[in-house]
Structure formats: structure tokens, C-alpha cells
């Protein structure tokens, strides 16, 4: 249990925390490095790698642009070696909210 407390103290999210993707990401060309450097992506990938029962959930709004961003993020996660069967998209955010990423059980 000490390692879990240390993760929290270091700013690592627990499974179930939604972390927002910076909207500025979509304003420039994207690379795997740019995606991985997003704090939300990096933190949820650390949980994904540490816990084999965790799935990554991309929360998005219903707007077409948000859906496209969520699909693109899912593709980038697969490029970063995330198993496609462990990524879900959920359209549960209000309009205008940025994408959020969650490591969920």
C-alpha cells in the first residue's frame, strides 16, 4: 500500500480519476511524442501499464469535433501500444468541455 500512497503524493491519478486533455493539443500537428507528453495521457498510461485490469476511457461530448478528437486519441493510444480492446469511448461530457481520459476498472 505504500507504493499507492507514493503514487498519489507524486501526482499520479488513481484509477477512476478523469483527467482533461489540453484543448491546445488539437491546434497543432500531432505526433506520438506530443500525445504522450500530455499529462493526462502519461498518467493514465502509467496506471494502464501497472494494472492489467484497467481500461482507458475517453470521455467526449456529442459534438462531431469532439467525437473526431476522441477517435484520433484512441488511434494515438493504439500507436503507443495500448490494446484496442482496452480503450472505450463514452459521450458523457457537456458541449464545449475538452476530452477527458480515465483509467477505469
ABEGO torsion letter per residue (X at the ends): XAAAAAAAAAGBBBBGBBBBBBAAAAABBBBAAAAAABAAAAAAAAAAAABAABBBBBBBBABAAAAAAAAAAAAAAAAAGBBAAABBBBBABBBGBBBBBBBBX
